[in-house]
């Protein structure tokens, strides 16, 4: 894989319950809404579950995701193709934390920051 090793750990406050945050991260229809304009592969089930593999696209860059852990308070995705690494989410009442590590040409910290802000905006408008 071409690129550099990058890691980023961010935590933000969100005016939402842990259940609302979980729904936004684990239900594929909600995930698609707040991650626009990112494209998703067809045929995603209603709920993310361990063992599920799907692909997203950032423009021409494909990123494969394999769900390693999907629980009521955490999600861990193993990443390949455009990013070789993992993305881990943890949450609770009023907060969400994201940890991203991998090798990529993409600016992971910038993408992660924008993703967290979009998640917070989506949850607070719901």
C-alpha positions as a Python dict, from the first residue, in 0.01 Angstrom:
ca = {
    (1, 'X'): (0, 0, 0),
    (2, 'X'): (128, 341, -93),
    (3, 'X'): (98, 622, 155),
    (4, 'X'): (205, 703, 505),
    (5, 'X'): (106, 557, 840),
    (6, 'X'): (-137, 790, 1012),
    (7, 'X'): (-330, 775, 1336),
    (8, 'X'): (-587, 1000, 1490),
    (9, 'X'): (-798, 983, 1805),
    (10, 'X'): (-1085, 1229, 1845),
    (11, 'X'): (-1367, 1262, 2096),
    (12, 'X'): (-1656, 1507, 2082),
    (13, 'X'): (-1960, 1586, 2288),
    (14, 'X'): (-2297, 1523, 2124),
    (15, 'X'): (-2634, 1626, 2262),
    (16, 'X'): (-2783, 1280, 2215),
    (17, 'X'): (-2842, 955, 2396),
    (18, 'X'): (-2612, 658, 2353),
    (19, 'X'): (-2898, 480, 2171),
    (20, 'X'): (-2934, 763, 1916),
    (21, 'X'): (-2560, 754, 1850),
    (22, 'X'): (-2567, 374, 1817),
    (23, 'X'): (-2854, 390, 1567),
    (24, 'X'): (-2666, 646, 1355),
    (25, 'X'): (-2355, 426, 1341),
    (26, 'X'): (-2505, 77, 1323),
    (27, 'X'): (-2816, 122, 1104),
    (28, 'X'): (-2708, 127, 741),
    (29, 'X'): (-2985, 363, 620),
    (30, 'X'): (-2884, 628, 875),
    (31, 'X'): (-2514, 570, 805),
    (32, 'X'): (-2576, 640, 436),
    (33, 'X'): (-2759, 964, 519),
    (34, 'X'): (-2494, 1132, 727),
    (35, 'X'): (-2198, 1003, 523),
    (36, 'X'): (-2323, 1162, 199),
    (37, 'X'): (-2169, 1216, -57),
    (38, 'X'): (-1976, 896, 18),
    (39, 'X'): (-2112, 611, -195),
    (40, 'X'): (-2195, 266, -53),
    (41, 'X'): (-2206, -78, -213),
    (42, 'X'): (-2553, -217, -278),
    (43, 'X'): (-2724, -478, -62),
    (44, 'X'): (-2632, -363, 288),
    (45, 'X'): (-2850, -521, 557),
    (46, 'X'): (-3053, -299, 788),
    (47, 'X'): (-2803, -338, 1074),
    (48, 'X'): (-2424, -372, 1063),
    (49, 'X'): (-2303, -700, 1216),
    (50, 'X'): (-1968, -878, 1265),
    (51, 'X'): (-1843, -1043, 946),
    (52, 'X'): (-2024, -801, 714),
    (53, 'X'): (-1807, -663, 432),
    (54, 'X'): (-1902, -357, 226),
    (55, 'X'): (-1732, -92, 16),
    (56, 'X'): (-1757, 286, 21),
    (57, 'X'): (-1621, 534, -230),
    (58, 'X'): (-1467, 876, -178),
    (59, 'X'): (-1471, 993, -538),
    (60, 'X'): (-1260, 737, -726),
    (61, 'X'): (-1107, 586, -409),
    (62, 'X'): (-1268, 262, -288),
    (63, 'X'): (-1241, 165, 79),
    (64, 'X'): (-1342, -185, 185),
    (65, 'X'): (-1485, -221, 537),
    (66, 'X'): (-1511, -546, 729),
    (67, 'X'): (-1718, -520, 1047),
    (68, 'X'): (-1508, -676, 1323),
    (69, 'X'): (-1717, -563, 1623),
    (70, 'X'): (-2071, -419, 1631),
    (71, 'X'): (-2211, -368, 1981),
    (72, 'X'): (-2446, -130, 2160),
    (73, 'X'): (-2153, 96, 2254),
    (74, 'X'): (-1882, 26, 1996),
    (75, 'X'): (-1801, -47, 1633),
    (76, 'X'): (-1472, -162, 1484),
    (77, 'X'): (-1414, -168, 1108),
    (78, 'X'): (-1111, -327, 943),
    (79, 'X'): (-1020, -123, 636),
    (80, 'X'): (-845, -215, 312),
    (81, 'X'): (-787, -79, -40),
    (82, 'X'): (-781, 304, -9),
    (83, 'X'): (-692, 278, 362),
    (84, 'X'): (-515, -21, 515),
    (85, 'X'): (-593, -14, 885),
    (86, 'X'): (-895, 17, 1113),
    (87, 'X'): (-1158, 261, 1234),
    (88, 'X'): (-1292, 217, 1586),
    (89, 'X'): (-1595, 396, 1729),
    (90, 'X'): (-1697, 411, 2097),
    (91, 'X'): (-1987, 610, 2242),
    (92, 'X'): (-2203, 674, 2544),
    (93, 'X'): (-2451, 930, 2675),
    (94, 'X'): (-2349, 1263, 2522),
    (95, 'X'): (-2018, 1165, 2361),
    (96, 'X'): (-1863, 978, 2069),
    (97, 'X'): (-1502, 885, 2015),
    (98, 'X'): (-1330, 781, 1693),
    (99, 'X'): (-990, 617, 1654),
    (100, 'X'): (-849, 575, 1306),
    (101, 'X'): (-516, 418, 1215),
    (102, 'X'): (-388, 317, 877),
    (103, 'X'): (-167, 360, 575),
    (104, 'X'): (-315, 583, 307),
    (105, 'X'): (-252, 868, 67),
    (106, 'X'): (-575, 1028, 198),
    (107, 'X'): (-551, 1289, 479),
    (108, 'X'): (-709, 1070, 748),
    (109, 'X'): (-719, 1328, 1030),
    (110, 'X'): (-904, 1580, 816),
    (111, 'X'): (-1152, 1318, 696),
    (112, 'X'): (-1209, 1191, 1049),
    (113, 'X'): (-1271, 1545, 1180),
    (114, 'X'): (-1526, 1616, 906),
    (115, 'X'): (-1694, 1280, 965),
    (116, 'X'): (-1739, 1348, 1338),
    (117, 'X'): (-1880, 1694, 1270),
    (118, 'X'): (-2127, 1554, 1016),
    (119, 'X'): (-2234, 1284, 1261),
    (120, 'X'): (-2293, 1541, 1535),
    (121, 'X'): (-2494, 1762, 1296),
    (122, 'X'): (-2703, 1464, 1178),
    (123, 'X'): (-2782, 1346, 1531),
    (124, 'X'): (-2873, 1688, 1667),
    (125, 'X'): (-3109, 1756, 1373),
    (126, 'X'): (-3283, 1417, 1405),
}
